[in-house]
Amino acid sequence: MRKHLFYLSLALVAIAFSACSGGKKGVFGATSSGRAYEILVVVDPAMWERPAGRALYDVLDTDVPGLPQSERSFRMMYTSPANYDATLKLIRNIIIADVQDIYTQPKFKYAKDVYASPQTILTIQAPDEASFQTFVTENKQTIIDFFTRAEMNRQIAQLERKHNDYVSTKVKSMFDCDVWVPAELSSTKQGENFFWAGTNAATADQNFVIYSFPYRDKNTFTKEYFVQMRDSVMKANIPGAKEGMYMATDTLMTDVRPLNIQGEYALEARGLWRMKGDFMGGPYVSHMRLDSVNQRIIVVEAFIYSPDKLKRNLMRQMEASLYTLRVPGDKQTDAEIPLGVKKEQAPTADQEK
């Protein structure tokens, strides 16, 4: 049944290709096809059913962290190399499983906009299926991050062209920082060293928050300190519908990990929030960065409230905005997120003809 579903998905995507138009063009004037967080795997069908293929399937089938219900990281399709034709080569995210004894060790390589734009193709090379399986399993997070960041970079490119100018101007005047958020976040609120923007929608509600506080010492960048400060700030600035209600952090569902943003250390926190005294809640993700020029911490956060809808794409759309933050002293202007894999020249479309 799973095979039939995959091939049905391919057929539906192929039909959808004819409706695609507009947007940035690739080298042959083509706009990439497929939906956000959808991946085509080009793999030998027999290998796909063996442990090596199942290892890759399990990586892509992983749940998105920090959501209140199970949602897969990606929507998968697959095809054999023999059926990897001109139509399928237009899909926006592609993984090529390249297992040949000409290789001495497993490795990644990737290329962008080979057949269409925007497009990212990740090739996983390995000398045999056993090493392929081990390599994929050991680099699980690298693969997930690679395609997640590729999609976020597409969102950032859209934000550069169209973002909320009022929010950007306000953040600049209050914090001397730059940030891009979706234009739909038209409702705003200002507090002490605090600013919120949101859609204020009844469902699929997207929100952005930025706040600052003094930097103390290295212990500032810990889960415990972050949660303490977040709860303090949100209690003061995000009240509920009735007296005594306020936003709080679900400490048991919060995970942190280090990030490198603009060449500097940052702390990512991801988890669930809830409205104290109410039944409201949802996922959030925060970036905590040091503004060394002013010796303060800048926190940017995205959170959503969408009890009757899937949340993966809503959250990831907002999370892309967090990567556009520029604090005083940042030297880089490029908002693109590094993909985490060293780029090597993959075969071009002309070379593959």
N, C-alpha and C positions, 0 to 999 in steps of 0.2 A: 504493500500500500504506500509506503514511504517513497519508493521509487516513482510510482505513478504520480504522486503529489508533486515531486520535484519536476518531472517532465511537464506536468500541467502548468506549473508556475512558469516554466520556460516558454510555453506556448502563449500564455497570457502576456508575458513581457514582450514577446515578439510582436504580438498584435498591437501592444501599446506603443511600439517604436514609431509606427506610422503617424501617431498623433503628436510626437515630440517635435517641438519647433522653438525657435528663439534661444536666447542665452548665448554664452560664449562658445565659439566654434573651435573644433580641434583642427589637426593638421589637414584633414580632408574636408573641412567644413561641417563636420558632424557634431551634434550635441549629444553627450552621453545619455544613456537610457537607464531605467531602473529607478527604484525609490531609495531614499536615504536609509542607510544601514542594511542594504540588500547586497549580498555577495554571490558572485558566480564562481564556483570552484571547477577548474579544468583538471580532470583527474581520470586515470584509467578506471573504468567501472569496476573491474575485479579488485583493484587496490582499494577503491573506496569502501568496499565491504570487508576488507581485511583490517587487522589491527592498526596499520599505518593510517588508513583512511578514517577509521573510527576515531583515532586520536585527534585528527584535524576537525572532524565533525564535533567532537566533545568540546574542543576549544571554542568554536564558533557558536555552539549551543549553550554557552555559559549564561547564567542569569546576570542581568545588570545589577551592580551593587547599589545599596541604599534606597531601593524602592520597597513599598509596603507589600507588593505582591510580585509573583514571578513574572518576569518579562525577559525574553531572550535578547542577548546582545546584538544578534544579527538574524536576518532572514536569509536562509541559504537556498541556493539552487546548484545543480552540478550538471556537467556535460563531459562527454569523452573528448579527448584531443581531436579525434576524427570529425566530430560534429561542431568543433569550435570554429564557426564560420564568421563571415563578415558581419552578420546581424548580431551575433552574440558578443563580438569584439567591441560593440558599442556600449556595453554595460559599464557603469561607473566604477564598480569595485570588482576586481578579479583576482583570484588566487590561482596560480599555475603550479601544480605539483609535478616537479621535474626530477624523476628518479632514474639515474643512469650511472653505469659503472665508470664513466669517464671522470666523475668527480671523486675527489679524495676525502672530502668531509662535507657535512651539511652547511648551508649558508643561505642567507636571504639576499635578494637584490630586488630593487623596485624601479619602476619608471612611471612618469606622469604624462597624461594626455597623448598616448601613443596613437590611438585610433579615433578618439573623440575627446571632448573637454566639457566639464572636468572629469578626469579619469585617473584612477590609481591602480596599477597592476603590481602585485607582490608575487615574485617567483620564489618558491622554496626548493632549493636544489639539494639532492642527497645521493650518495652512491648506491644505497639500497633501502629497502622499506624499513628495516629495523632501525637504522640510524635516523631515517625520516621521522619515525614514530617518537624516538627519544628526543630529537631536536624540537619537534613541535610541542611535545609535552613540557619540556623544560623552558620553552620560550612562549608559553601560553599568554602571559600578560603582555609581552611585546607585540604579539599578533593582534590581540584585542585593542591595545592602545593605538596601534598603527592605523587601523581602519576607523576607529573612533575619532582620532585626531584628524584624519583626512576629511571626514565628514564635518567636523567642527571648523576646519579651515575653509570649507566651502561656505559654511554659515558666516564665518568672519568676513569673507570676501563680500557677501551680501550686506553685512552690517556696515562695511566700509562705504558701500554705495548708498545705503539707506539705513539711517539710525535716528534715534530721537535727539535732535539738536538741543532741545531744551534741557534734557537730562545731562547731556555732555557739558553744556555751558554751566549748569548748576554745580555739577561735580567739580568742574575746574575752579569755580569761584570759592567753593566751600573747602575743598581738599587740595587744590593745586594738582589734581590728577586728571588723567584723560581716560575715558571709557566709552564704549559704544554699546547701546542696548537697543532692542527692537523698537521701532517707532510706535508699536501698539501699546507700549507701556505709558499711557497718557495721564494716569492719576499719580500724584506725587504728594509727599509729606516731608517736612523738614523738622529735625530736632537738633539737640546739642551734639555736634560732631556726628550727625546721623542724617541720612537721606534715603528715602524709599520711593520707588516707582513701580507701578503695577498696572495690570489691565483692569483690575477691579471687576472681573467677570464672575458670573455666578458659578461657572464651571470652566475647566481648563484655564484657571486663573494663574498667570505668570507674574512673578515678582522679582525685583532686584533691590538689594540693600547695600549701602556702603557706610561704614563707620570707622572711627579711629579712636585710639587710646594710647597713652604713653608707653614706650618700650621700657621694660624693667631690666631683664637679663635673659639669658638663654632659656630659662625655664618658662618664658613666655610662650615658646613654641612647643607646648605640650597639649595633649588632649584635655587634661584636667583644667588648665588655665583657659584654654579656648572656650570650653563649655561654660565655665564660670562667667567669663566676660560676655559670651553670647546671651546667656540667660539674663544677665543684668541689663544689657542693652535692649533686648527684645521685650522684656517686661516693662521697661520704661516707654517704649516707642510703638509696640505692636499690641494694642489692647484688643480684647474680644468684644462681642456685641453687648455684654453686660458688665457691670461693675465687678471687679475681682477676677475677670478673665484676662489672660495674657498668654503670649507665645512662650513655650518652654521647649527645651531640647530633650529628646529621648536619649539619655546617656548610654543605655545598653545597646542602642542601635546606631551609635556614632563610631565611625572608623576614621583614622587619620593616616596620611602617608606623605612623605616629602615630595616636593616637585621642584624642578628647575625652571624658573620663569625669568626671561630676560637675563639669563646667566646668573641669577641670584636664587638663594634658597627661599622656598615658600612651603607653607603647610596646607595641605588639602584636608578638609573635614567633610565627611559625607554621611548622611543618615536621615533620621526622621524627626520632625517637629510635631508638636501637638498643642492645642489651645487648652490651657489649664481651665478647668471648669466647664468645658464644652467638648463636643465630639469631633471637632474639626482637627485635621492633621494632614500630613503629607511629607514628601521628601525635600531635602535641601542639600546644597553643596556650597562650601565656602573656600575661599583662598585667603590666607593670612600672610601678608608680606611686610617686611621691614622697610620703612622709609628712613634710610640712614641720614638723609639730609636734615630731617626734622626730628630724628630720634623718636619716632612713633610707629605704631602698628596700623596698617590699613587693612581692613577686612572688606572683601566684596563677597556677596552671597546671592545665590538664586534659590528661590523656593516656589513651590507650586501647590495649588489646591485644586484637585480634580478627582473627586471621589467616584465619578461614574465613567471615567475614561482611562485609557492606557497612558502611562506617564513617561515612558522612555524618551520619545522624541521631544516632548515638551521640556523635559529637564535638560536634555543635551543641547537643545536650541539655546536655552538660557545659559547653560554652562559655558558655551562658546564665548559669551559676552565677558565672562570673568577673565579670560585670557587676553582681552584687549586692554586691561588695566595698565596704565603707565604711571608710575609714581615718580616724584622728583628724583632726578639723578639717573633714571634709566637712559641708557645710551642707544639702545636699539629702537628703531621705529617700525620695523616689520612686525606685524601682528600675527604672522603665520606661526603655528605651533610646530616645533620639530617632531617628526614622525617616529623617532626613536630607532630607525634602521638606517644604516649607512647606504647612501644612494650610489648605485653603480649603474652603468649604462646597460639597460636591458635591450634586447633586439628591437629595432625600430620597425614600423609597419613595412617599410620598403625592404628591409633585410629579411623579413619573414615571408615575403612573397615567393 
